[in-house]
Structures are given as structure tokens and as C-alpha cells.
């Protein structure tokens, strides 16, 4: 890693951490930056997961009070998160770089679509559920497991998908939903981080430089969050995500 690459990764980490604190979508920055710096695609995905994890823990800490007195079966959901996240992480480790690069544009397209349309999808699911009604528990738990597998493997848009599923169990308080979502995302990514570290597949030099940037960016954005219009930030992220998706489609198939 050259000094220029380290600087770019640090700045990318600041931007990603800030975006995650304001509106989400930091993964659209971390993964391309790590691949640009010379990291193999699989290792770039692993490095991005590790780099943003401290910020996810900070977000969970901010919502900790909203988890108190929770009426939902947390032990069941956490077990699903651990099992699904572990399966996704192991699938990533057994994926070749060539296959991942061919799949990456489609993963980015899926994540971008979720980021842009997430609120509409959630609203439609809420309407389909009906006021005060919950979907059958087996369906909800199956969906959570699939999200956990996806999160352990790639993770883009995982938070939006989780919020959408939480509407199916009858949750309506957005702060309570964000608290449970943050907990599940931290656990899913956390089990992935543990597996990636144990596998010895982490490029620590790149990862740590970006992690420091993510922490600084998240802290700075936390102080600016009251003065920045989240809608404008989401538009910026949508444009960046669309551009990255197009770039990787051209790179893989052009």
C-alpha cells in the first residue's frame, strides 16, 4: 500500500463513516475504494465490513434505551442473526474473486434499488400487513435468516431490508425499530468480523487506515446531523451508488 492509497482509504473512511451516520450507504464508498487500492475483491468486501463495524456499535449504543422492555423474542432473533451471518460469511470465504466480481454489479444494483426505494417498500409492506396485524412468525423468521445470510456475505441495504421485515411483526415505533435493527446488524456483521479475522483473510493495513477514517467521519457527522438535510444526503448517496453500480457493470461485462 502506497502513501497515496493510504490517504485515499483514510478519506474514503471519513466519507463512509459520515454517510452512515447521516443516512446510511457508506458501503458504496468503502468497497470501491479498497478495490482501487489494490485489495482483491473478496478481501475488499471483508475490509469494508470490518471498517464500518465500530460505527455500527456506536449507533447501537445510541439506541440502547429503546431496547429496554422489548416485547419481541430477542433471543430467537439473535440466534437467527448469528446463524445466518455465519453462513453468509463462510459462503464469502469460499467464493472466488472472479465469481464475486461477476456477481458484484448485481449486488450493488440490488443494494442501490433498496436504498432508493426502501421507504416505498416498507410502506407497501405495512399496508399489506394491515393495522395491528402481524405476519406469521415462520415467514418473518425465514426472511430475517435470509437477510442475515445476505448481510454476512455482502450487506448492502441490509438495514433497510431489516426495517421492512420489522414492520411485518407489527412494530410501529421508528426508534424501537431502529434499535432492534441496529442490534441485529451489529450481530450479523460482528459474527462475520469474527469469522473473517479467524480465517486470516484480513488485510489489516488497509482495514485499519479506513477504520480510523470511519470513526472520525461518524463522529463528525454526528455533530452535523442536526444541520444537514438527510434528504439531500440520500440523493447524493443514490447518485454515487448508481455511478458505482454502472462502473462495476462496465468493468465486469463491458
Backbone as CSV, one residue per row, in Angstrom:
resi,resn,N_x,N_y,N_z,CA_x,CA_y,CA_z,C_x,C_y,C_z
1,UNK,0.837,-1.196,0.000,0.000,0.000,0.000,0.872,1.246,0.000
2,UNK,0.668,2.123,-0.970,1.440,3.348,-1.062,0.838,4.421,-0.159
3,UNK,1.574,5.513,0.001,1.085,6.622,0.811,-0.185,7.213,0.205
4,UNK,-0.236,7.326,-1.136,-1.427,7.850,-1.800,-2.633,6.949,-1.547
5,UNK,-2.428,5.638,-1.654,-3.529,4.701,-1.400,-4.017,4.811,0.037
6,UNK,-3.072,4.943,0.980,-3.458,5.082,2.384,-4.276,6.355,2.595
7,UNK,-3.866,7.440,1.950,-4.588,8.705,2.085,-6.002,8.588,1.516
8,UNK,-6.115,7.964,0.352,-7.432,7.798,-0.269,-8.336,6.926,0.605
9,UNK,-7.788,5.856,1.165,-8.578,4.983,2.034,-9.017,5.715,3.297
10,UNK,-8.143,6.535,3.844,-8.484,7.319,5.030,-9.619,8.291,4.729
11,UNK,-9.513,9.004,3.606,-10.555,9.953,3.221,-11.862,9.232,2.875
12,UNK,-11.732,8.077,2.217,-12.925,7.277,1.917,-13.600,6.821,3.209
13,UNK,-12.795,6.474,4.213,-13.347,6.080,5.500,-14.093,7.227,6.163
14,UNK,-13.529,8.422,6.107,-14.205,9.592,6.669,-15.550,9.804,5.983
15,UNK,-15.551,9.738,4.651,-16.790,9.930,3.898,-17.804,8.833,4.216
16,UNK,-17.335,7.583,4.244,-18.244,6.467,4.519,-18.818,6.552,5.926
17,UNK,-17.982,6.862,6.906,-18.464,6.997,8.272,-19.474,8.120,8.412
18,UNK,-19.218,9.227,7.717,-20.156,10.342,7.752,-21.488,10.003,7.108
19,UNK,-21.418,9.329,5.957,-22.657,8.952,5.266,-23.469,7.970,6.104
20,UNK,-22.796,7.017,6.731,-23.504,6.055,7.568,-24.206,6.736,8.729
21,UNK,-23.563,7.743,9.305,-24.166,8.448,10.435,-25.348,9.305,10.003
22,UNK,-25.301,9.824,8.778,-26.345,10.730,8.308,-27.518,10.009,7.654
23,UNK,-27.209,9.036,6.783,-28.299,8.417,6.023,-28.030,6.985,5.615
24,UNK,-26.849,6.432,5.947,-26.510,5.082,5.501,-25.844,5.119,4.136
25,UNK,-25.396,3.960,3.672,-24.814,3.876,2.338,-23.306,3.984,2.280
26,UNK,-22.624,3.902,3.427,-21.167,4.011,3.421,-20.478,2.906,2.656
27,UNK,-21.119,1.750,2.551,-20.525,0.638,1.816,-20.320,0.919,0.344
28,UNK,-21.081,1.874,-0.203,-20.889,2.254,-1.595,-19.565,2.985,-1.798
29,UNK,-18.951,3.426,-0.708,-17.658,4.114,-0.756,-16.520,3.161,-0.395
30,UNK,-16.699,2.374,0.674,-15.596,1.555,1.183,-15.155,0.482,0.194
31,UNK,-16.106,-0.236,-0.382,-15.742,-1.350,-1.266,-14.989,-0.887,-2.513
32,UNK,-15.503,0.092,-3.282,-14.738,0.541,-4.456,-13.374,1.107,-4.100
33,UNK,-13.298,1.827,-2.967,-12.012,2.418,-2.575,-10.982,1.332,-2.264
34,UNK,-11.402,0.286,-1.582,-10.483,-0.794,-1.255,-10.054,-1.560,-2.507
35,UNK,-10.976,-1.783,-3.431,-10.609,-2.447,-4.687,-9.642,-1.567,-5.476
36,UNK,-9.889,-0.255,-5.508,-8.993,0.670,-6.213,-7.589,0.628,-5.608
37,UNK,-7.512,0.454,-4.284,-6.201,0.479,-3.625,-5.384,-0.781,-3.890
38,UNK,-5.999,-1.763,-4.537,-5.267,-2.973,-4.870,-5.703,-4.209,-4.114
39,UNK,-6.687,-4.071,-3.235,-7.178,-5.230,-2.488,-7.969,-6.144,-3.420
40,UNK,-7.803,-7.450,-3.265,-8.609,-8.400,-4.016,-10.079,-8.203,-3.635
41,UNK,-11.004,-8.438,-4.569,-12.424,-8.145,-4.303,-12.964,-8.750,-3.014
42,UNK,-12.670,-10.020,-2.756,-13.168,-10.650,-1.531,-12.579,-9.958,-0.305
43,UNK,-11.276,-9.676,-0.338,-10.625,-9.023,0.791,-11.123,-7.590,0.965
44,UNK,-11.486,-6.936,-0.144,-12.048,-5.587,-0.066,-13.406,-5.615,0.630
45,UNK,-14.211,-6.606,0.297,-15.512,-6.731,0.950,-15.349,-7.003,2.445
46,UNK,-14.402,-7.861,2.784,-14.124,-8.162,4.194,-13.618,-6.904,4.907
47,UNK,-12.692,-6.189,4.278,-12.135,-4.994,4.892,-13.186,-3.927,5.129
48,UNK,-14.099,-3.757,4.179,-15.164,-2.778,4.347,-16.079,-3.138,5.499
49,UNK,-16.381,-4.422,5.654,-17.226,-4.866,6.760,-16.594,-4.539,8.105
50,UNK,-15.296,-4.809,8.214,-14.600,-4.553,9.476,-14.472,-3.055,9.737
51,UNK,-14.230,-2.278,8.689,-14.001,-0.843,8.858,-15.226,-0.114,9.405
52,UNK,-16.407,-0.513,8.984,-17.614,0.216,9.404,-18.214,-0.341,10.695
53,UNK,-17.730,-1.482,11.163,-18.348,-2.118,12.329,-18.308,-1.254,13.591
54,UNK,-17.194,-0.558,13.911,-17.211,0.298,15.107,-18.316,1.356,15.061
55,UNK,-18.575,1.901,13.881,-19.649,2.882,13.761,-21.018,2.270,14.027
56,UNK,-21.215,1.019,13.623,-22.477,0.337,13.877,-22.686,0.122,15.376
57,UNK,-21.592,-0.197,16.077,-21.679,-0.366,17.527,-22.054,0.960,18.191
58,UNK,-21.472,2.063,17.703,-21.794,3.381,18.252,-23.271,3.712,18.053
59,UNK,-23.803,3.361,16.876,-25.227,3.610,16.606,-26.100,2.786,17.553
60,UNK,-25.706,1.545,17.794,-26.458,0.695,18.717,-26.428,1.283,20.127
61,UNK,-25.280,1.794,20.546,-25.161,2.396,21.871,-26.122,3.574,22.026
62,UNK,-26.282,4.334,20.941,-27.179,5.491,20.982,-28.637,5.072,21.154
63,UNK,-28.974,3.865,20.686,-30.362,3.380,20.754,-30.593,2.430,21.927
64,UNK,-29.633,2.292,22.823,-29.699,1.232,23.832,-30.956,1.326,24.701
65,UNK,-31.413,2.544,25.018,-32.589,2.680,25.867,-33.848,2.147,25.198
66,UNK,-33.893,2.204,23.862,-35.077,1.745,23.146,-35.183,0.226,23.094
67,UNK,-34.138,-0.467,23.543,-34.188,-1.932,23.600,-34.726,-2.429,24.933
68,UNK,-34.822,-1.557,25.917,-35.294,-1.967,27.228,-36.798,-2.236,27.195
69,UNK,-37.201,-3.307,27.852,-38.613,-3.646,27.883,-39.155,-4.157,26.562
70,UNK,-38.268,-4.666,25.737,-38.671,-5.152,24.410,-39.599,-6.360,24.558
71,UNK,-40.688,-6.356,23.793,-41.683,-7.426,23.883,-41.454,-8.552,22.876
72,UNK,-40.505,-8.372,21.990,-40.290,-9.361,20.940,-39.225,-10.380,21.369
73,UNK,-39.244,-11.587,20.771,-38.316,-12.659,21.188,-36.889,-12.383,20.727
74,UNK,-36.175,-11.573,21.500,-34.821,-11.164,21.101,-33.884,-12.353,20.959
75,UNK,-33.994,-13.341,21.868,-33.091,-14.497,21.798,-33.260,-15.245,20.478
76,UNK,-34.498,-15.355,20.022,-34.756,-16.035,18.746,-34.144,-15.242,17.604
77,UNK,-34.382,-13.933,17.603,-33.860,-13.096,16.522,-32.339,-13.067,16.518
78,UNK,-31.733,-13.032,17.700,-30.273,-13.012,17.769,-29.684,-14.347,17.308
79,UNK,-30.349,-15.443,17.630,-29.891,-16.749,17.147,-29.952,-16.816,15.629
80,UNK,-31.037,-16.297,15.060,-31.173,-16.247,13.605,-30.062,-15.394,12.999
81,UNK,-29.779,-14.245,13.645,-28.744,-13.339,13.135,-27.374,-14.013,13.143
82,UNK,-27.057,-14.718,14.220,-25.754,-15.383,14.325,-25.628,-16.487,13.282
83,UNK,-26.644,-17.334,13.174,-26.579,-18.464,12.235,-26.534,-17.978,10.784
84,UNK,-27.407,-17.044,10.446,-27.431,-16.534,9.078,-26.173,-15.762,8.724
85,UNK,-25.716,-14.894,9.649,-24.496,-14.136,9.393,-23.281,-15.033,9.217
86,UNK,-23.197,-16.087,10.032,-22.078,-17.027,9.922,-22.105,-17.751,8.581
87,UNK,-23.305,-18.184,8.163,-23.416,-18.873,6.876,-23.003,-17.958,5.727
88,UNK,-23.460,-16.705,5.762,-23.084,-15.759,4.717,-21.594,-15.497,4.671
89,UNK,-20.972,-15.357,5.850,-19.529,-15.112,5.910,-18.744,-16.296,5.361
90,UNK,-19.158,-17.519,5.713,-18.464,-18.704,5.200,-18.640,-18.821,3.676
91,UNK,-19.836,-18.478,3.180,-20.052,-18.507,1.729,-19.115,-17.527,1.021
92,UNK,-18.905,-16.355,1.636,-17.997,-15.376,1.039,-16.572,-15.916,0.982
93,UNK,-16.144,-16.567,2.058,-14.781,-17.090,2.109,-14.545,-18.182,1.065
94,UNK,-15.606,-18.887,0.692,-15.471,-19.958,-0.300,-15.831,-19.491,-1.712
95,UNK,-16.021,-18.181,-1.884,-16.291,-17.606,-3.198,-14.980,-17.182,-3.852
96,UNK,-14.841,-17.428,-5.142,-13.637,-16.986,-5.838,-13.752,-15.499,-6.175
97,UNK,-12.608,-14.855,-6.346,-12.621,-13.435,-6.705,-13.298,-13.204,-8.052
98,UNK,-13.083,-14.111,-9.004,-13.688,-13.949,-10.330,-15.211,-14.008,-10.245
99,UNK,-15.723,-14.964,-9.469,-17.176,-15.082,-9.321,-17.743,-13.867,-8.594
100,UNK,-17.038,-13.399,-7.550,-17.523,-12.251,-6.791,-17.566,-10.999,-7.666
101,UNK,-16.564,-10.801,-8.509,-16.557,-9.634,-9.383,-17.674,-9.704,-10.415
102,UNK,-18.023,-10.916,-10.861,-19.147,-11.061,-11.781,-20.473,-10.811,-11.075
103,UNK,-20.540,-11.177,-9.782,-21.768,-11.008,-9.004,-21.903,-9.599,-8.441
104,UNK,-20.778,-8.921,-8.215,-20.774,-7.630,-7.533,-21.693,-6.586,-8.173
105,UNK,-21.696,-6.404,-9.508,-22.599,-5.400,-10.075,-24.062,-5.653,-9.720
106,UNK,-24.455,-6.926,-9.696,-25.840,-7.265,-9.372,-26.134,-7.016,-7.898
107,UNK,-25.161,-7.285,-7.025,-25.328,-6.979,-5.611,-25.460,-5.472,-5.394
108,UNK,-24.625,-4.702,-6.094,-24.707,-3.244,-5.986,-26.025,-2.719,-6.535
109,UNK,-26.487,-3.302,-7.642,-27.767,-2.888,-8.207,-28.905,-3.156,-7.223
110,UNK,-28.873,-4.325,-6.601,-29.884,-4.684,-5.610,-29.838,-3.718,-4.430
111,UNK,-28.629,-3.447,-3.917,-28.483,-2.553,-2.778,-28.901,-1.131,-3.127
112,UNK,-28.554,-0.671,-4.336,-28.935,0.675,-4.770,-30.445,0.803,-4.886
113,UNK,-31.080,-0.208,-5.462,-32.536,-0.193,-5.599,-33.206,-0.148,-4.229
114,UNK,-32.677,-0.922,-3.285,-33.227,-0.905,-1.932,-33.042,0.464,-1.290
115,UNK,-31.867,1.060,-1.489,-31.594,2.356,-0.878,-32.553,3.414,-1.411
116,UNK,-32.809,3.383,-2.714,-33.670,4.389,-3.331,-35.146,4.142,-3.013
117,UNK,-35.547,2.877,-3.002,-36.975,2.534,-2.882,-37.355,1.971,-1.516
118,UNK,-36.430,1.997,-0.562,-36.672,1.354,0.720,-37.920,1.840,1.436
119,UNK,-38.136,3.162,1.466,-39.299,3.703,2.180,-40.603,3.269,1.521
120,UNK,-40.612,3.238,0.194,-41.846,2.819,-0.501,-42.125,1.343,-0.255
121,UNK,-41.054,0.529,-0.247,-41.226,-0.906,0.011,-41.775,-1.123,1.418
122,UNK,-41.202,-0.397,2.385,-41.673,-0.526,3.766,-43.126,-0.106,3.896
123,UNK,-43.492,1.000,3.228,-44.873,1.474,3.302,-45.847,0.453,2.717
124,UNK,-45.463,-0.178,1.614,-46.338,-1.172,0.995,-46.477,-2.413,1.874
125,UNK,-45.382,-2.817,2.506,-45.455,-3.963,3.403,-46.343,-3.661,4.605
126,UNK,-46.238,-2.430,5.108,-47.083,-2.039,6.224,-48.555,-2.079,5.829
127,UNK,-48.855,-1.568,4.630,-50.240,-1.589,4.152,-50.734,-3.017,3.949
128,UNK,-49.850,-3.882,3.436,-50.238,-5.276,3.215,-50.488,-6.004,4.532
129,UNK,-49.715,-5.650,5.550,-49.878,-6.288,6.853,-51.213,-5.932,7.481
130,UNK,-51.623,-4.687,7.307,-52.863,-4.245,7.929,-52.614,-3.717,9.328
131,UNK,-53.428,-2.807,9.752,-53.255,-2.169,11.043,-53.334,-3.185,12.186
132,UNK,-52.263,-3.240,12.999,-52.278,-4.073,14.176,-52.104,-5.558,13.924
133,UNK,-51.862,-5.953,12.667,-51.726,-7.367,12.360,-50.264,-7.705,12.083
134,UNK,-49.875,-8.915,12.397,-48.505,-9.358,12.161,-48.500,-10.552,11.213
135,UNK,-47.440,-10.651,10.404,-47.294,-11.802,9.524,-47.000,-13.043,10.381
136,UNK,-47.261,-14.231,9.852,-46.925,-15.456,10.603,-45.444,-15.480,10.979
137,UNK,-45.163,-15.897,12.207,-43.790,-15.894,12.715,-42.822,-16.690,11.843
138,UNK,-43.184,-17.872,11.321,-42.227,-18.613,10.479,-41.788,-17.841,9.253
139,UNK,-42.709,-17.073,8.638,-42.359,-16.284,7.458,-41.383,-15.181,7.838
140,UNK,-41.687,-14.471,8.927,-40.827,-13.375,9.363,-39.433,-13.889,9.712
141,UNK,-39.357,-15.011,10.414,-38.060,-15.546,10.828,-37.266,-16.073,9.644
142,UNK,-37.960,-16.617,8.651,-37.269,-17.053,7.432,-36.681,-15.858,6.696
143,UNK,-37.452,-14.780,6.609,-36.960,-13.566,5.954,-35.756,-12.990,6.700
144,UNK,-35.822,-12.978,8.029,-34.689,-12.485,8.819,-33.449,-13.341,8.608
145,UNK,-33.639,-14.646,8.488,-32.497,-15.534,8.245,-31.863,-15.244,6.885
146,UNK,-32.689,-15.066,5.857,-32.169,-14.755,4.521,-31.429,-13.421,4.519
147,UNK,-31.964,-12.436,5.250,-31.293,-11.141,5.358,-29.948,-11.305,6.058
148,UNK,-29.910,-12.136,7.092,-28.659,-12.361,7.820,-27.606,-13.026,6.935
149,UNK,-28.039,-13.989,6.113,-27.106,-14.630,5.178,-26.559,-13.592,4.193
150,UNK,-27.460,-12.788,3.642,-27.052,-11.722,2.721,-26.109,-10.744,3.412
151,UNK,-26.429,-10.403,4.669,-25.589,-9.460,5.407,-24.208,-10.003,5.678
152,UNK,-24.115,-11.294,6.002,-22.802,-11.885,6.217,-21.984,-11.979,4.954
153,UNK,-22.677,-12.086,3.805,-21.986,-12.227,2.526,-21.606,-10.872,1.933
154,UNK,-22.561,-9.930,1.938,-22.313,-8.632,1.299,-22.809,-7.487,2.166
155,UNK,-24.105,-7.417,2.409,-24.626,-6.486,3.408,-25.198,-5.178,2.918
156,UNK,-24.983,-4.793,1.655,-25.519,-3.530,1.172,-27.042,-3.504,1.236
157,UNK,-27.609,-2.507,1.918,-29.054,-2.406,2.039,-29.648,-3.292,3.117
158,UNK,-28.805,-3.950,3.907,-29.306,-4.873,4.930,-30.170,-4.152,5.963
159,UNK,-29.775,-2.949,6.365,-30.554,-2.214,7.353,-31.955,-1.887,6.860
160,UNK,-32.051,-1.513,5.578,-33.358,-1.190,5.008,-34.233,-2.436,4.957
161,UNK,-33.661,-3.562,4.538,-34.425,-4.809,4.485,-34.899,-5.209,5.881
162,UNK,-34.038,-5.025,6.880,-34.406,-5.394,8.240,-35.570,-4.547,8.739
163,UNK,-35.517,-3.242,8.489,-36.626,-2.371,8.886,-37.926,-2.801,8.217
164,UNK,-37.842,-3.171,6.938,-39.042,-3.595,6.221,-39.653,-4.835,6.871
165,UNK,-38.804,-5.791,7.258,-39.311,-7.019,7.875,-39.879,-6.735,9.265
166,UNK,-39.280,-5.789,9.990,-39.776,-5.477,11.329,-41.191,-4.903,11.287
167,UNK,-41.557,-4.272,10.170,-42.940,-3.808,10.046,-43.909,-4.992,9.985
168,UNK,-43.417,-6.133,9.529,-44.285,-7.302,9.379,-44.650,-7.927,10.715
169,UNK,-43.866,-7.645,11.762,-44.189,-8.218,13.067,-45.002,-7.245,13.910
170,UNK,-45.446,-6.154,13.276,-46.334,-5.222,13.954,-45.651,-4.050,14.619
171,UNK,-44.343,-3.879,14.437,-43.643,-2.754,15.052,-43.999,-1.459,14.340
172,UNK,-44.212,-0.384,15.115,-44.583,0.904,14.544,-43.701,2.050,15.038
173,UNK,-43.158,1.938,16.237,-42.286,2.973,16.796,-40.951,2.939,16.065
174,UNK,-40.632,4.019,15.326,-39.427,4.033,14.494,-38.165,3.937,15.336
175,UNK,-38.177,4.497,16.552,-36.986,4.427,17.404,-36.766,2.999,17.909
176,UNK,-37.844,2.327,18.261,-37.744,0.934,18.679,-37.295,0.056,17.513
177,UNK,-37.807,0.358,16.319,-37.411,-0.394,15.125,-35.935,-0.186,14.820
178,UNK,-35.482,1.054,14.895,-34.068,1.340,14.618,-33.162,0.680,15.653
179,UNK,-33.624,0.613,16.897,-32.831,-0.027,17.937,-32.663,-1.518,17.660
180,UNK,-33.769,-2.204,17.338,-33.689,-3.628,17.056,-32.912,-3.880,15.767
181,UNK,-33.138,-3.040,14.768,-32.374,-3.158,13.515,-30.884,-3.012,13.766
182,UNK,-30.493,-2.019,14.561,-29.080,-1.791,14.862,-28.484,-2.994,15.584
183,UNK,-29.236,-3.562,16.523,-28.749,-4.730,17.251,-28.511,-5.909,16.313
184,UNK,-29.475,-6.182,15.431,-29.339,-7.314,14.512,-28.191,-7.104,13.531
185,UNK,-28.052,-5.874,13.017,-26.977,-5.586,12.065,-25.613,-5.724,12.740
186,UNK,-25.481,-5.237,13.988,-24.217,-5.369,14.712,-23.863,-6.836,14.921
187,UNK,-24.862,-7.654,15.264,-24.602,-9.072,15.494,-24.239,-9.780,14.193
188,UNK,-24.992,-9.506,13.119,-24.718,-10.145,11.822,-23.318,-9.795,11.336
189,UNK,-22.994,-8.506,11.361,-21.657,-8.098,10.927,-20.596,-8.547,11.914
190,UNK,-20.951,-8.588,13.211,-19.979,-8.987,14.222,-19.544,-10.432,14.074
191,UNK,-20.497,-11.324,13.798,-20.121,-12.729,13.607,-19.293,-12.866,12.338
192,UNK,-19.622,-12.041,11.321,-18.813,-12.040,10.109,-17.392,-11.572,10.377
193,UNK,-17.262,-10.488,11.158,-15.934,-9.972,11.512,-15.126,-11.043,12.242
194,UNK,-15.757,-11.729,13.190,-15.053,-12.765,13.949,-14.559,-13.890,13.036
195,UNK,-15.413,-14.310,12.102,-15.035,-15.383,11.176,-13.929,-14.919,10.234
196,UNK,-14.035,-13.689,9.748,-13.022,-13.171,8.824,-11.664,-13.056,9.521
197,UNK,-11.664,-12.568,10.756,-10.408,-12.434,11.496,-9.802,-13.812,11.757
198,UNK,-10.643,-14.761,12.181,-10.153,-16.113,12.474,-9.608,-16.797,11.217
199,UNK,-10.143,-16.432,10.054,-9.701,-17.056,8.805,-8.354,-16.521,8.332
200,UNK,-7.920,-15.396,8.904,-6.662,-14.787,8.473,-6.757,-14.086,7.137
201,UNK,-7.979,-13.715,6.721,-8.189,-13.104,5.408,-8.263,-11.580,5.460
202,UNK,-7.852,-10.979,6.560,-7.977,-9.533,6.720,-6.662,-8.857,6.345
203,UNK,-6.715,-7.875,5.459,-5.541,-7.047,5.152,-5.545,-5.879,6.135
204,UNK,-4.867,-6.052,7.250,-5.009,-5.123,8.365,-4.527,-3.715,8.056
205,UNK,-3.518,-3.562,7.241,-3.015,-2.214,6.974,-4.089,-1.356,6.315
206,UNK,-4.703,-1.864,5.255,-5.778,-1.120,4.586,-6.982,-0.948,5.510
207,UNK,-7.317,-2.018,6.193,-8.514,-2.029,7.023,-8.430,-1.009,8.155
208,UNK,-7.296,-0.967,8.844,-7.161,-0.073,9.986,-7.144,1.390,9.569
209,UNK,-6.501,1.692,8.435,-6.498,3.069,7.941,-7.928,3.530,7.669
210,UNK,-8.714,2.672,7.036,-10.098,3.033,6.730,-10.953,3.084,7.990
211,UNK,-10.689,2.202,8.948,-11.455,2.194,10.200,-11.297,3.508,10.945
212,UNK,-10.065,4.010,11.025,-9.827,5.293,11.691,-10.616,6.402,10.992
213,UNK,-10.610,6.382,9.667,-11.372,7.370,8.919,-12.861,7.262,9.190
214,UNK,-13.389,6.037,9.254,-14.818,5.832,9.519,-15.214,6.371,10.883
215,UNK,-14.360,6.154,11.881,-14.660,6.643,13.232,-14.693,8.168,13.249
216,UNK,-13.698,8.785,12.610,-13.642,10.252,12.567,-14.860,10.795,11.803
217,UNK,-15.159,10.188,10.660,-16.293,10.653,9.864,-17.612,10.496,10.593
218,UNK,-17.791,9.362,11.283,-19.022,9.145,12.019,-19.187,10.125,13.160
219,UNK,-18.099,10.413,13.859,-18.154,11.360,14.981,-18.477,12.767,14.467
220,UNK,-17.788,13.160,13.373,-18.038,14.486,12.818,-19.457,14.636,12.305
221,UNK,-19.952,13.611,11.621,-21.309,13.674,11.094,-22.331,13.695,12.229
222,UNK,-22.013,13.023,13.335,-22.925,13.044,14.468,-23.118,14.454,14.999
223,UNK,-22.084,15.276,14.912,-22.206,16.663,15.361,-22.913,17.543,14.339
224,UNK,-22.916,17.106,13.056,-23.541,17.898,11.997,-24.959,17.457,11.678
225,UNK,-25.405,16.343,12.257,-26.649,15.731,11.820,-27.847,16.667,11.963
226,UNK,-27.809,17.573,12.932,-28.931,18.482,13.123,-28.943,19.616,12.106
227,UNK,-27.833,19.799,11.387,-27.749,20.920,10.446,-27.729,20.492,8.996
228,UNK,-27.814,19.214,8.731,-27.750,18.702,7.363,-29.088,18.070,7.005
229,UNK,-29.573,18.363,5.819,-30.830,17.789,5.347,-30.581,16.350,4.900
230,UNK,-31.122,15.350,5.612,-30.878,13.954,5.246,-31.358,13.615,3.835
231,UNK,-32.412,14.300,3.383,-32.943,14.021,2.042,-31.903,14.340,0.972
232,UNK,-31.180,15.453,1.153,-30.145,15.814,0.188,-28.977,14.828,0.242
233,UNK,-28.657,14.365,1.454,-27.578,13.379,1.590,-27.972,12.083,0.885
234,UNK,-29.231,11.680,1.024,-29.702,10.461,0.372,-29.634,10.580,-1.144
235,UNK,-29.926,11.768,-1.667,-29.817,11.984,-3.115,-28.372,11.817,-3.562
236,UNK,-27.442,12.388,-2.792,-26.021,12.261,-3.112,-25.594,10.795,-3.100
237,UNK,-26.025,10.054,-2.059,-25.656,8.642,-1.962,-26.254,7.856,-3.122
238,UNK,-27.500,8.165,-3.490,-28.141,7.463,-4.605,-27.376,7.679,-5.903
239,UNK,-26.898,8.905,-6.115,-26.118,9.191,-7.320,-24.780,8.445,-7.288
240,UNK,-24.111,8.457,-6.134,-22.847,7.736,-6.005,-23.052,6.236,-6.216
241,UNK,-24.098,5.703,-5.598,-24.371,4.269,-5.714,-24.682,3.885,-7.156
242,UNK,-25.454,4.703,-7.839,-25.784,4.428,-9.245,-24.536,4.462,-10.110
243,UNK,-23.664,5.448,-9.851,-22.421,5.538,-10.616,-21.509,4.346,-10.370
244,UNK,-21.383,3.923,-9.109,-20.561,2.759,-8.787,-21.123,1.491,-9.409
245,UNK,-22.443,1.352,-9.388,-23.077,0.179,-9.998,-22.792,0.127,-11.490
246,UNK,-22.943,1.257,-12.171,-22.666,1.312,-13.606,-21.203,0.997,-13.885
247,UNK,-20.296,1.546,-13.062,-18.866,1.304,-13.262,-18.537,-0.181,-13.165
248,UNK,-19.084,-0.856,-12.151,-18.746,-2.268,-11.979,-19.447,-3.155,-13.007
249,UNK,-20.596,-2.730,-13.535,-21.185,-3.457,-14.651,-20.278,-3.375,-15.882
250,UNK,-19.769,-2.174,-16.148,-18.873,-1.991,-17.301,-17.580,-2.770,-17.095
251,UNK,-17.058,-2.725,-15.861,-15.806,-3.419,-15.554,-15.971,-4.944,-15.695
252,UNK,-17.123,-5.451,-15.280,-17.334,-6.914,-15.302,-17.758,-7.418,-16.665
253,UNK,-18.566,-6.635,-17.399,-19.182,-7.150,-18.625,-18.897,-6.293,-19.856
254,UNK,-18.242,-5.139,-19.658,-18.032,-4.242,-20.782,-16.925,-4.726,-21.714
